[in-house]
Amino acid sequence: MAEITIAILMTCHNRKNTTLSCLEALMNQEPNPGIRISVFLVDDGSEDGTADAVSEQFPHVKILYGNGSLYWGGGMRMAFDEASEHDYDFYIWLNDDVILYPYAISKMIDTFHSIKTKENKEAIIVGSTRDDSTGRHAYGGIVIPNWWPPLKLVPVIPADAPLSCDTMGGNLNLISRNIVKILGNLDPYFSHGTGDVDYGLRAGKAGISCRVAPGYLGHCPMNKIEGSVRDTSLPIHKRKELMSQRTSVTPIKERLYFTRRHTGYLWPIHWIMTITSRILFPRLWLIWRSKFGR
């Protein structure tokens, strides 16, 4: 059997110890002589010595450099572009705060081949993570249960067998060479968040399914609510300011682009309800979000 080549795509900014812990877990994956892994890490202007520490401890990691303005979306696109030049069999998105379990990559590869054998088609394989402090589900596959509301995103809890999902978070995903040739890179319109969800939805429109691998494959912390746009204690002007920042869950202009792309002709209703309620009535927005999606 030919060797399987995998490019690990990562981006980081000023959290050296977190990034090093992620890489250590990655390097401690269960030995598999049939798999060769290469790591592409974008250091987006870190000032805490991340790049130097990575070079010292993991000299085989390919480090690319940003100026601090790439954020998650730009950093992952840079890593994706560089790795694609080498035509790997698979590409794995890996958040630098994910601690992989030793069997994670092998299980994702096995899941991919199992689905391809049974269904004669390739799928994006989504790895699920849980919050280590609570044991609760953190990130992974996402389903949209109904046509309306169009963006009610519900997390998929992994089971003992692969599960279908409509899209995914960008924490841990396996994408084959053939799928990358169809979908390309992450959309450059998204600077930080939502590009991952957009990618999964674009896959579905292209006839490519997303599947959640069995069980949890790692752990990572949930994003904090305090100080974010979801913090209902903040005044209106502060929430409006946060929604305009590139590190927002999705800045206003990017959210408009996303909503128009994925919610059909009723997109203005969804747009008005989510944006207006987020800024003016955050508690109402949390209710709306729980019922009607992002």
Backbone as CSV, one residue per row, in Angstrom:
resi,resn,N_x,N_y,N_z,CA_x,CA_y,CA_z,C_x,C_y,C_z
1,MET,0.845,-1.195,0.000,0.000,0.000,0.000,0.880,1.246,0.000
2,ALA,0.501,2.204,-0.844,1.283,3.427,-0.938,1.177,4.233,0.354
3,GLU,2.213,4.967,0.636,2.233,5.819,1.821,1.199,6.940,1.686
4,ILE,0.490,7.227,2.765,-0.487,8.311,2.806,0.200,9.561,3.326
5,THR,0.102,10.650,2.565,0.714,11.909,2.992,-0.367,12.866,3.508
6,ILE,-0.092,13.500,4.634,-1.056,14.398,5.270,-0.364,15.703,5.630
7,ALA,-0.979,16.809,5.271,-0.504,18.134,5.679,-1.380,18.624,6.826
8,ILE,-0.757,18.948,7.932,-1.460,19.530,9.079,-1.390,21.044,8.941
9,LEU,-2.542,21.703,8.925,-2.611,23.148,8.739,-2.978,23.814,10.057
10,MET,-2.135,24.760,10.501,-2.347,25.425,11.777,-2.010,26.908,11.655
11,THR,-2.587,27.710,12.529,-2.195,29.109,12.657,-2.195,29.479,14.133
12,CYS,-1.356,30.424,14.526,-1.252,30.763,15.939,-0.899,32.236,16.114
13,HIS,-1.168,32.728,17.322,-0.819,34.112,17.651,-0.715,34.263,19.169
14,ASN,0.495,34.429,19.641,0.764,34.809,21.034,0.177,33.868,22.086
15,ARG,0.223,32.574,21.844,-0.080,31.638,22.920,0.872,30.444,22.789
16,LYS,2.116,30.747,23.074,3.220,29.803,22.872,2.976,28.461,23.532
17,ASN,2.649,28.459,24.815,2.498,27.194,25.535,1.351,26.361,24.979
18,THR,0.268,27.037,24.590,-0.872,26.331,23.994,-0.465,25.672,22.686
19,THR,0.229,26.428,21.848,0.663,25.900,20.556,1.637,24.737,20.731
20,LEU,2.573,24.863,21.663,3.538,23.788,21.900,2.852,22.526,22.415
21,SER,1.861,22.684,23.276,1.134,21.517,23.797,0.381,20.807,22.681
22,CYS,-0.204,21.598,21.777,-0.899,21.014,20.641,0.060,20.212,19.766
23,LEU,1.216,20.789,19.467,2.196,20.104,18.628,2.740,18.851,19.308
24,GLU,2.926,18.915,20.618,3.419,17.732,21.335,2.431,16.576,21.214
25,ALA,1.133,16.875,21.386,0.119,15.826,21.244,0.079,15.307,19.811
26,LEU,0.260,16.203,18.855,0.275,15.789,17.453,1.440,14.846,17.177
27,MET,2.602,15.159,17.715,3.780,14.327,17.480,3.707,12.993,18.226
28,ASN,2.813,12.909,19.198,2.673,11.676,19.982,1.511,10.810,19.509
29,GLN,1.108,11.001,18.261,0.092,10.121,17.703,0.615,8.689,17.626
30,GLU,-0.297,7.733,17.718,0.097,6.326,17.653,0.868,6.070,16.353
31,PRO,1.975,5.347,16.420,2.786,5.104,15.225,1.975,4.428,14.122
32,ASN,2.113,4.925,12.916,1.467,4.319,11.752,2.422,4.471,10.576
33,PRO,3.152,3.387,10.239,4.179,3.494,9.193,3.609,3.839,7.823
34,GLY,2.294,3.703,7.649,1.687,4.011,6.351,1.300,5.459,6.194
35,ILE,1.556,6.291,7.223,1.157,7.692,7.189,2.373,8.588,7.404
36,ARG,2.538,9.585,6.542,3.614,10.585,6.706,2.978,11.954,6.886
37,ILE,3.313,12.597,7.987,2.696,13.864,8.348,3.691,15.020,8.184
38,SER,3.225,16.106,7.578,3.979,17.351,7.504,3.136,18.450,8.139
39,VAL,3.777,19.351,8.861,3.049,20.393,9.585,3.389,21.762,9.008
40,PHE,2.350,22.538,8.693,2.490,23.906,8.202,1.837,24.826,9.224
41,LEU,2.655,25.584,9.919,2.179,26.467,10.986,2.424,27.923,10.608
42,VAL,1.358,28.708,10.606,1.486,30.144,10.376,1.576,30.837,11.725
43,ASP,2.686,31.532,11.950,2.818,32.356,13.147,2.451,33.775,12.733
44,ASP,1.279,34.218,13.178,0.764,35.502,12.724,1.214,36.634,13.645
45,GLY,2.484,36.965,13.555,3.021,38.104,14.284,3.124,37.911,15.786
46,SER,3.344,36.693,16.237,3.479,36.462,17.676,4.676,37.221,18.239
47,GLU,4.503,37.744,19.449,5.576,38.478,20.120,6.038,37.771,21.387
48,ASP,5.615,36.525,21.565,5.951,35.790,22.786,6.965,34.678,22.540
49,GLY,7.613,34.701,21.379,8.633,33.701,21.088,8.103,32.373,20.599
50,THR,6.848,32.348,20.119,6.259,31.090,19.666,7.086,30.441,18.565
51,ALA,7.407,31.207,17.534,8.118,30.630,16.386,9.465,30.042,16.792
52,ASP,10.225,30.757,17.613,11.528,30.262,18.046,11.387,28.982,18.857
53,ALA,10.382,28.945,19.743,10.174,27.760,20.573,9.774,26.563,19.728
54,VAL,8.920,26.797,18.735,8.515,25.708,17.843,9.706,25.202,17.049
55,SER,10.514,26.122,16.519,11.692,25.719,15.744,12.656,24.894,16.573
56,GLU,12.778,25.244,17.849,13.707,24.520,18.721,13.178,23.141,19.089
57,GLN,11.909,23.048,19.423,11.359,21.786,19.896,10.855,20.883,18.774
58,PHE,10.409,21.493,17.673,9.853,20.720,16.562,10.452,21.226,15.253
59,PRO,11.720,20.933,15.010,12.430,21.523,13.869,11.862,21.137,12.507
60,HIS,11.056,20.085,12.441,10.513,19.661,11.149,9.241,20.419,10.775
61,VAL,8.722,21.229,11.678,7.525,22.018,11.379,7.896,23.154,10.433
62,LYS,7.140,23.294,9.365,7.338,24.392,8.420,6.613,25.624,8.963
63,ILE,7.355,26.664,9.298,6.768,27.872,9.873,6.659,28.952,8.805
64,LEU,5.462,29.505,8.672,5.205,30.629,7.781,4.898,31.840,8.659
65,TYR,5.138,33.028,8.149,5.036,34.206,9.002,4.013,35.202,8.476
66,GLY,3.186,35.697,9.405,2.260,36.777,9.116,2.648,37.993,9.932
67,ASN,1.977,39.111,9.680,2.315,40.362,10.370,1.338,40.695,11.500
68,GLY,0.488,39.744,11.850,-0.467,39.982,12.917,-1.845,40.358,12.436
69,SER,-2.033,40.454,11.129,-3.334,40.858,10.586,-4.049,39.729,9.848
70,LEU,-3.534,38.512,9.935,-4.137,37.402,9.204,-5.338,36.804,9.929
71,TYR,-5.248,36.730,11.249,-6.284,36.089,12.061,-6.441,34.631,11.624
72,TRP,-7.501,33.953,12.124,-7.626,32.520,11.843,-7.824,32.264,10.351
73,GLY,-8.730,33.008,9.747,-9.024,32.766,8.341,-7.830,32.978,7.448
74,GLY,-7.150,34.109,7.605,-5.990,34.395,6.769,-4.836,33.453,7.025
75,GLY,-4.619,33.111,8.299,-3.542,32.186,8.624,-3.778,30.807,8.047
76,MET,-5.002,30.316,8.159,-5.301,28.990,7.618,-5.227,28.987,6.091
77,ARG,-5.641,30.070,5.465,-5.527,30.143,4.007,-4.065,30.131,3.569
78,MET,-3.207,30.841,4.315,-1.788,30.838,3.972,-1.202,29.428,4.099
79,ALA,-1.528,28.753,5.182,-1.037,27.384,5.373,-1.572,26.463,4.279
80,PHE,-2.848,26.626,3.955,-3.496,25.813,2.923,-2.818,26.034,1.565
81,ASP,-2.590,27.279,1.219,-1.950,27.596,-0.062,-0.569,26.966,-0.168
82,GLU,0.215,27.104,0.900,1.572,26.557,0.885,1.556,25.041,0.775
83,ALA,0.712,24.393,1.565,0.661,22.933,1.554,0.137,22.394,0.227
84,SER,-0.813,23.106,-0.370,-1.406,22.641,-1.631,-0.385,22.559,-2.752
85,GLU,0.680,23.346,-2.650,1.728,23.311,-3.666,2.407,21.945,-3.730
86,HIS,2.288,21.176,-2.639,2.965,19.875,-2.560,2.016,18.707,-2.793
87,ASP,0.738,18.993,-3.048,-0.229,17.984,-3.471,-0.306,16.784,-2.518
88,TYR,-0.649,17.033,-1.277,-0.789,15.965,-0.292,-2.072,15.167,-0.545
89,ASP,-2.102,13.957,-0.015,-3.316,13.135,-0.112,-4.448,13.727,0.733
90,PHE,-4.085,14.253,1.906,-5.079,14.812,2.816,-4.538,16.083,3.465
91,TYR,-5.492,16.925,3.892,-5.180,18.149,4.631,-6.024,18.141,5.903
92,ILE,-5.382,18.405,7.030,-6.102,18.447,8.303,-6.041,19.858,8.868
93,TRP,-7.211,20.443,9.099,-7.266,21.693,9.858,-7.142,21.341,11.328
94,LEU,-6.241,22.006,12.016,-6.055,21.741,13.439,-5.890,23.051,14.194
95,ASN,-6.834,23.364,15.064,-6.686,24.537,15.933,-5.547,24.306,16.909
96,ASP,-4.795,25.355,17.207,-3.625,25.159,18.063,-3.972,25.002,19.541
97,ASP,-5.273,25.056,19.890,-5.660,24.790,21.283,-6.247,23.391,21.456
98,VAL,-6.198,22.571,20.406,-6.713,21.198,20.471,-5.601,20.250,20.901
99,ILE,-5.899,19.445,21.909,-4.993,18.370,22.318,-5.560,17.071,21.764
100,LEU,-4.887,16.539,20.755,-5.369,15.330,20.104,-5.155,14.104,20.980
101,TYR,-6.111,13.184,20.935,-5.908,11.884,21.548,-5.001,11.066,20.627
102,PRO,-4.268,10.095,21.155,-3.242,9.412,20.356,-3.745,8.722,19.092
103,TYR,-5.018,8.376,19.057,-5.575,7.643,17.923,-6.311,8.557,16.940
104,ALA,-6.280,9.860,17.152,-7.141,10.776,16.411,-6.958,10.691,14.896
105,ILE,-5.733,10.839,14.427,-5.517,10.887,12.985,-5.818,9.547,12.333
106,SER,-5.403,8.462,12.953,-5.690,7.136,12.396,-7.189,6.902,12.292
107,LYS,-7.943,7.346,13.301,-9.397,7.139,13.265,-10.038,7.965,12.158
108,MET,-9.545,9.170,11.941,-10.104,9.986,10.862,-9.817,9.363,9.491
109,ILE,-8.611,8.870,9.311,-8.256,8.210,8.045,-9.097,6.951,7.852
110,ASP,-9.234,6.142,8.904,-10.041,4.928,8.811,-11.487,5.246,8.476
111,THR,-12.016,6.312,9.082,-13.400,6.711,8.806,-13.553,7.127,7.352
112,PHE,-12.598,7.884,6.849,-12.636,8.304,5.445,-12.687,7.098,4.518
113,HIS,-11.785,6.142,4.723,-11.718,4.978,3.833,-12.943,4.085,3.983
114,SER,-13.486,3.991,5.189,-14.690,3.187,5.396,-15.858,3.749,4.599
115,ILE,-16.036,5.056,4.643,-17.127,5.686,3.903,-16.902,5.572,2.401
116,LYS,-15.668,5.767,1.964,-15.371,5.669,0.535,-15.623,4.256,0.019
117,THR,-15.283,3.260,0.823,-15.500,1.871,0.409,-16.982,1.526,0.341
118,LYS,-17.736,1.937,1.349,-19.165,1.593,1.416,-20.009,2.385,0.427
119,GLU,-19.654,3.661,0.212,-20.518,4.541,-0.575,-19.914,4.966,-1.904
120,ASN,-18.672,4.587,-2.133,-17.977,4.923,-3.371,-17.915,6.436,-3.594
121,LYS,-17.745,7.180,-2.525,-17.568,8.621,-2.632,-16.774,9.110,-1.433
122,GLU,-16.163,10.270,-1.601,-15.346,10.833,-0.539,-16.138,11.844,0.274
123,ALA,-15.771,11.987,1.547,-16.447,12.924,2.440,-15.417,13.665,3.270
124,ILE,-15.776,14.867,3.698,-14.983,15.576,4.693,-15.221,14.899,6.032
125,ILE,-14.146,14.585,6.745,-14.275,13.922,8.041,-14.055,14.945,9.143
126,VAL,-15.036,15.036,10.030,-15.021,16.031,11.104,-14.673,15.344,12.419
127,GLY,-13.677,15.874,13.110,-13.310,15.353,14.423,-13.977,16.155,15.527
128,SER,-14.509,15.474,16.520,-15.187,16.140,17.635,-14.226,16.330,18.800
129,THR,-14.389,17.456,19.487,-13.599,17.726,20.691,-14.539,18.036,21.852
130,ARG,-14.024,17.848,23.046,-14.800,18.208,24.230,-13.976,19.119,25.120
131,ASP,-14.678,19.865,25.952,-14.030,20.754,26.900,-13.494,19.914,28.050
132,ASP,-12.181,19.937,28.231,-11.572,19.059,29.231,-11.978,19.424,30.652
133,SER,-12.314,20.683,30.885,-12.656,21.110,32.245,-14.055,20.671,32.663
134,THR,-14.938,20.493,31.670,-16.321,20.115,31.979,-16.696,18.744,31.449
135,GLY,-15.941,18.258,30.476,-16.276,16.993,29.841,-17.377,17.113,28.809
136,ARG,-17.872,18.331,28.597,-18.975,18.529,27.668,-18.471,18.708,26.238
137,HIS,-19.359,18.461,25.297,-19.040,18.646,23.887,-18.600,20.083,23.639
138,ALA,-17.544,20.249,22.846,-17.054,21.591,22.533,-17.315,21.919,21.065
139,TYR,-16.577,21.273,20.152,-16.697,21.605,18.734,-16.675,20.336,17.887
140,GLY,-17.207,20.467,16.667,-17.238,19.325,15.757,-18.246,19.548,14.648
141,GLY,-19.024,18.508,14.363,-20.011,18.585,13.297,-21.231,19.395,13.697
142,ILE,-21.911,19.917,12.677,-23.083,20.766,12.879,-24.160,20.352,11.881
143,VAL,-25.404,20.312,12.347,-26.525,20.051,11.451,-27.465,21.252,11.439
144,ILE,-28.175,21.395,10.332,-29.238,22.392,10.194,-30.532,21.596,10.060
145,PRO,-31.312,21.466,11.133,-32.423,20.509,11.142,-33.601,20.865,10.262
146,ASN,-33.819,22.144,9.957,-35.012,22.539,9.211,-34.667,23.572,8.138
147,TRP,-35.540,23.690,7.120,-35.311,24.677,6.062,-35.517,26.087,6.594
148,TRP,-36.368,26.232,7.594,-36.540,27.520,8.260,-36.704,27.280,9.743
149,PRO,-35.963,27.961,10.548,-34.974,28.983,10.183,-33.755,28.379,9.490
150,PRO,-33.170,29.095,8.542,-32.143,28.503,7.680,-30.786,28.287,8.327
151,LEU,-30.469,28.996,9.402,-29.144,28.843,10.000,-29.223,28.466,11.474
152,LYS,-30.137,27.603,11.786,-30.167,27.052,13.138,-29.131,25.937,13.185
153,LEU,-27.991,26.230,13.766,-26.864,25.309,13.764,-26.857,24.524,15.069
154,VAL,-26.995,23.227,14.954,-27.091,22.345,16.116,-25.881,21.417,16.135
155,PRO,-25.146,21.354,17.234,-23.965,20.483,17.284,-24.343,19.013,17.227
156,VAL,-23.460,18.231,16.628,-23.641,16.785,16.535,-22.778,16.117,17.595
157,ILE,-23.398,15.357,18.465,-22.646,14.611,19.472,-22.176,13.305,18.846
158,PRO,-20.884,13.031,18.854,-20.380,11.832,18.172,-20.905,10.548,18.800
159,ALA,-20.982,9.518,17.983,-21.473,8.208,18.426,-20.420,7.153,18.134
160,ASP,-20.830,5.893,18.132,-19.895,4.798,17.886,-19.661,4.561,16.400
161,ALA,-20.463,5.198,15.575,-20.335,5.068,14.122,-20.364,6.462,13.513
162,PRO,-19.883,6.632,12.279,-19.905,7.951,11.645,-21.328,8.493,11.537
163,LEU,-21.452,9.805,11.704,-22.743,10.478,11.607,-22.679,11.568,10.535
164,SER,-23.787,11.781,9.859,-23.854,12.847,8.863,-23.973,14.197,9.543
165,CYS,-23.425,15.220,8.906,-23.604,16.590,9.380,-23.623,17.504,8.168
166,ASP,-24.133,18.713,8.370,-24.263,19.670,7.265,-23.038,20.559,7.102
167,THR,-22.336,20.793,8.191,-21.127,21.607,8.145,-20.336,21.361,9.426
168,MET,-19.347,22.220,9.732,-18.481,21.905,10.862,-17.764,23.140,11.357
169,GLY,-17.262,23.067,12.577,-16.305,24.036,13.068,-14.937,23.701,12.504
170,GLY,-14.000,24.634,12.600,-12.696,24.429,11.973,-11.635,23.865,12.883
171,ASN,-12.032,23.288,14.008,-11.051,22.840,14.995,-10.268,21.609,14.567
172,LEU,-10.948,20.661,13.923,-10.287,19.412,13.549,-11.059,18.771,12.393
173,ASN,-10.493,18.833,11.201,-11.178,18.307,10.016,-10.176,17.712,9.040
174,LEU,-10.588,16.637,8.384,-9.769,15.957,7.387,-10.413,16.143,6.016
175,ILE,-9.632,16.680,5.072,-10.147,16.974,3.736,-9.211,16.345,2.707
176,SER,-9.768,15.577,1.805,-8.938,14.872,0.824,-8.491,15.778,-0.307
177,ARG,-7.484,15.336,-1.036,-6.966,16.073,-2.187,-8.074,16.324,-3.213
178,ASN,-8.869,15.307,-3.509,-9.910,15.465,-4.520,-10.951,16.502,-4.118
179,ILE,-11.295,16.544,-2.837,-12.275,17.529,-2.371,-11.689,18.932,-2.430
180,VAL,-10.420,19.060,-2.087,-9.769,20.370,-2.162,-9.748,20.878,-3.603
181,LYS,-9.576,19.977,-4.549,-9.578,20.396,-5.953,-10.926,20.957,-6.365
182,ILE,-11.986,20.497,-5.722,-13.336,20.987,-6.034,-13.643,22.282,-5.295
183,LEU,-13.358,22.312,-3.991,-13.756,23.436,-3.150,-12.703,24.532,-3.042
184,GLY,-11.458,24.167,-3.251,-10.392,25.138,-3.089,-10.139,25.483,-1.633
185,ASN,-9.677,26.686,-1.407,-9.287,27.151,-0.086,-10.489,27.759,0.629
186,LEU,-10.287,28.172,1.870,-11.290,28.933,2.598,-11.561,30.247,1.881
187,ASP,-12.799,30.737,1.961,-13.176,31.971,1.291,-12.434,33.147,1.932
188,PRO,-11.708,33.940,1.143,-10.934,35.055,1.700,-11.796,36.180,2.261
189,TYR,-13.103,36.146,2.033,-13.962,37.200,2.573,-14.037,37.138,4.095
190,PHE,-13.845,35.929,4.659,-13.954,35.756,6.103,-12.584,35.898,6.752
191,SER,-12.457,36.873,7.628,-11.160,37.170,8.213,-10.812,36.272,9.397
192,HIS,-11.775,35.944,10.217,-11.451,35.170,11.422,-12.363,33.948,11.585
193,GLY,-13.632,34.182,11.859,-14.555,33.078,12.043,-15.481,32.892,10.854
194,THR,-16.283,31.835,10.910,-17.356,31.517,9.968,-16.878,30.941,8.643
195,GLY,-15.618,31.145,8.276,-15.113,30.536,7.056,-15.187,29.021,7.104
196,ASP,-15.053,28.449,8.307,-15.152,26.992,8.445,-16.567,26.503,8.171
197,VAL,-17.569,27.184,8.770,-18.967,26.812,8.538,-19.325,27.004,7.071
198,ASP,-18.867,28.093,6.497,-19.101,28.368,5.079,-18.519,27.259,4.208
199,TYR,-17.344,26.773,4.544,-16.689,25.727,3.750,-17.532,24.456,3.731
200,GLY,-18.037,24.071,4.901,-18.877,22.882,4.969,-20.168,23.031,4.190
201,LEU,-20.780,24.213,4.255,-22.017,24.451,3.511,-21.749,24.474,2.008
202,ARG,-20.623,25.028,1.615,-20.254,24.994,0.195,-20.031,23.563,-0.278
203,ALA,-19.465,22.741,0.597,-19.265,21.335,0.253,-20.601,20.666,-0.040
204,GLY,-21.575,20.906,0.826,-22.889,20.308,0.619,-23.507,20.727,-0.696
205,LYS,-23.367,21.993,-1.059,-23.916,22.478,-2.324,-23.206,21.852,-3.522
206,ALA,-21.962,21.415,-3.311,-21.192,20.770,-4.377,-21.404,19.254,-4.391
207,GLY,-22.297,18.761,-3.534,-22.575,17.332,-3.489,-21.596,16.529,-2.658
208,ILE,-20.825,17.217,-1.807,-19.836,16.554,-0.952,-20.376,16.505,0.472
209,SER,-20.402,15.335,1.060,-20.959,15.201,2.402,-19.887,15.418,3.467
210,CYS,-20.347,15.786,4.655,-19.486,15.896,5.831,-19.920,14.812,6.816
211,ARG,-18.970,14.118,7.409,-19.274,13.053,8.349,-18.478,13.218,9.631
212,VAL,-19.139,13.019,10.743,-18.488,13.095,12.050,-17.866,11.745,12.365
213,ALA,-16.568,11.732,12.633,-15.880,10.493,12.993,-16.399,9.970,14.336
214,PRO,-16.338,8.670,14.560,-16.815,8.103,15.831,-16.024,8.634,17.032
215,GLY,-16.731,8.906,18.112,-16.099,9.271,19.372,-15.421,10.628,19.359
216,TYR,-14.894,10.991,20.529,-14.147,12.238,20.642,-12.675,11.984,20.296
217,LEU,-12.087,12.919,19.575,-10.714,12.756,19.101,-9.729,13.710,19.769
218,GLY,-10.221,14.546,20.661,-9.344,15.473,21.357,-10.144,16.362,22.286
219,HIS,-9.444,17.272,22.957,-10.149,18.222,23.806,-9.587,19.624,23.603
220,CYS,-10.440,20.611,23.805,-10.057,22.012,23.714,-11.080,22.840,24.477
221,PRO,-10.699,24.008,24.955,-11.640,24.828,25.724,-12.660,25.506,24.824
222,MET,-13.845,25.740,25.364,-14.865,26.518,24.666,-14.471,27.992,24.700
223,ASN,-14.871,28.732,23.678,-14.631,30.179,23.668,-15.404,30.846,24.809
224,LYS,-14.785,31.840,25.431,-15.414,32.509,26.567,-16.480,33.494,26.104
225,ILE,-17.547,33.598,26.898,-18.615,34.555,26.614,-18.259,35.931,27.157
226,GLU,-17.596,35.973,28.325,-17.266,37.247,28.959,-16.419,38.115,28.027
227,GLY,-16.871,39.368,27.856,-16.129,40.307,27.037,-16.358,40.151,25.552
228,SER,-17.206,39.199,25.143,-17.511,38.996,23.732,-18.867,39.603,23.410
229,VAL,-19.246,39.538,22.141,-20.532,40.089,21.732,-21.692,39.339,22.375
230,ARG,-21.417,38.148,22.875,-22.472,37.375,23.544,-22.653,37.755,25.010
231,ASP,-21.812,38.653,25.499,-21.883,39.078,26.901,-23.013,40.095,27.055
232,THR,-24.125,39.669,27.657,-25.305,40.529,27.763,-25.120,41.666,28.758
233,SER,-24.052,41.655,29.536,-23.827,42.731,30.511,-23.194,43.962,29.871
234,LEU,-22.706,43.838,28.631,-22.038,44.961,27.976,-23.056,45.952,27.421
235,PRO,-22.722,47.252,27.423,-23.627,48.264,26.864,-23.701,48.164,25.343
236,ILE,-24.718,48.827,24.775,-24.970,48.750,23.337,-23.758,49.174,22.518
237,HIS,-23.150,50.304,22.870,-22.041,50.801,22.064,-20.865,49.837,22.049
238,LYS,-20.656,49.129,23.162,-19.557,48.173,23.230,-19.842,46.949,22.366
239,ARG,-21.082,46.470,22.402,-21.427,45.319,21.572,-21.329,45.678,20.089
240,LYS,-21.761,46.901,19.736,-21.651,47.345,18.347,-20.190,47.410,17.926
241,GLU,-19.351,47.909,18.815,-17.916,47.980,18.530,-17.327,46.591,18.319
242,LEU,-17.705,45.655,19.177,-17.194,44.297,19.074,-17.628,43.627,17.769
243,MET,-18.859,43.900,17.339,-19.354,43.271,16.112,-18.666,43.801,14.872
244,SER,-17.970,44.931,14.993,-17.256,45.492,13.853,-15.807,45.011,13.794
245,GLN,-15.349,44.347,14.847,-13.964,43.879,14.882,-13.804,42.575,14.113
246,ARG,-12.630,42.395,13.542,-12.377,41.193,12.747,-12.365,39.931,13.594
247,THR,-12.117,40.079,14.889,-12.103,38.907,15.761,-13.485,38.602,16.329
248,SER,-14.499,39.363,15.910,-15.862,39.036,16.295,-16.211,37.663,15.744
249,VAL,-17.254,37.025,16.322,-17.708,35.735,15.792,-17.849,35.848,14.277
250,THR,-18.515,36.881,13.824,-18.502,37.268,12.415,-18.801,38.758,12.340
251,PRO,-17.860,39.577,11.866,-18.133,41.010,11.725,-19.368,41.254,10.864
252,ILE,-19.981,42.425,11.020,-21.273,42.693,10.398,-21.250,42.482,8.882
253,LYS,-20.252,43.059,8.193,-20.215,42.923,6.738,-20.018,41.472,6.306
254,GLU,-19.205,40.748,7.049,-18.985,39.343,6.719,-20.236,38.513,6.987
255,ARG,-20.958,38.871,8.041,-22.196,38.157,8.352,-23.238,38.385,7.262
256,LEU,-23.290,39.607,6.733,-24.215,39.878,5.636,-23.886,38.998,4.434
257,TYR,-22.609,38.902,4.103,-22.147,38.065,2.987,-22.533,36.604,3.219
258,PHE,-22.299,36.125,4.419,-22.607,34.731,4.772,-24.111,34.478,4.711
259,THR,-24.891,35.411,5.264,-26.337,35.240,5.303,-26.935,35.220,3.899
260,ARG,-26.489,36.126,3.050,-27.008,36.158,1.679,-26.632,34.891,0.912
261,ARG,-25.466,34.360,1.191,-25.012,33.163,0.463,-25.802,31.918,0.854
262,HIS,-26.189,31.831,2.130,-26.693,30.543,2.622,-28.133,30.533,3.132
263,THR,-28.868,31.636,3.037,-30.228,31.605,3.579,-31.316,31.883,2.554
264,GLY,-30.977,31.911,1.270,-31.998,32.022,0.248,-32.676,33.382,0.215
265,TYR,-33.862,33.404,-0.390,-34.530,34.690,-0.623,-35.073,35.325,0.652
266,LEU,-35.125,34.590,1.753,-35.597,35.152,3.012,-34.446,35.703,3.860
267,TRP,-33.282,35.874,3.232,-32.124,36.315,4.009,-32.329,37.657,4.698
268,PRO,-33.063,38.643,4.140,-33.202,39.925,4.857,-33.861,39.773,6.230
269,ILE,-34.827,38.859,6.337,-35.507,38.660,7.620,-34.511,38.138,8.657
270,HIS,-33.767,37.137,8.263,-32.791,36.559,9.174,-31.732,37.590,9.550
271,TRP,-31.300,38.363,8.572,-30.272,39.375,8.796,-30.736,40.422,9.798
272,ILE,-31.909,40.955,9.585,-32.429,42.013,10.458,-32.624,41.505,11.884
273,MET,-33.191,40.320,11.997,-33.463,39.785,13.330,-32.178,39.537,14.107
274,THR,-31.190,38.942,13.474,-29.969,38.592,14.209,-29.135,39.816,14.543
275,ILE,-28.918,40.714,13.578,-28.059,41.864,13.817,-28.704,42.853,14.778
276,THR,-29.972,43.199,14.549,-30.646,44.173,15.407,-30.738,43.672,16.841
277,SER,-31.140,42.427,17.002,-31.312,41.911,18.354,-29.976,41.731,19.054
278,ARG,-28.922,41.413,18.319,-27.596,41.263,18.935,-27.139,42.559,19.590
279,ILE,-27.342,43.658,18.891,-26.844,44.937,19.382,-27.777,45.569,20.401
280,LEU,-29.063,45.604,20.086,-30.009,46.339,20.926,-30.608,45.494,22.047
281,PHE,-30.859,44.234,21.748,-31.553,43.389,22.716,-30.823,42.049,22.843
282,PRO,-29.684,42.050,23.510,-28.857,40.836,23.532,-29.535,39.630,24.172
283,ARG,-30.354,39.857,25.180,-31.034,38.715,25.794,-32.051,38.118,24.821
284,LEU,-32.730,39.011,24.083,-33.647,38.530,23.055,-32.884,37.780,21.979
285,TRP,-31.681,38.295,21.649,-30.885,37.621,20.632,-30.489,36.207,21.073
286,LEU,-30.144,36.027,22.353,-29.790,34.697,22.832,-30.959,33.732,22.683
287,ILE,-32.172,34.246,22.917,-33.356,33.404,22.709,-33.521,33.087,21.225
288,TRP,-33.377,34.143,20.389,-33.460,33.963,18.935,-32.414,32.969,18.449
289,ARG,-31.193,33.108,18.969,-30.104,32.224,18.546,-30.385,30.780,18.916
290,SER,-30.916,30.548,20.119,-31.213,29.182,20.550,-32.302,28.544,19.696
291,LYS,-33.195,29.392,19.147,-34.304,28.868,18.364,-34.033,28.907,16.865
292,PHE,-33.324,29.950,16.431,-33.232,30.195,15.003,-31.809,30.259,14.453
293,GLY,-30.821,29.801,15.213,-29.476,29.649,14.668,-28.556,30.813,14.947
294,ARG,-27.492,30.943,14.144,-26.406,31.864,14.384,-26.876,33.313,14.284
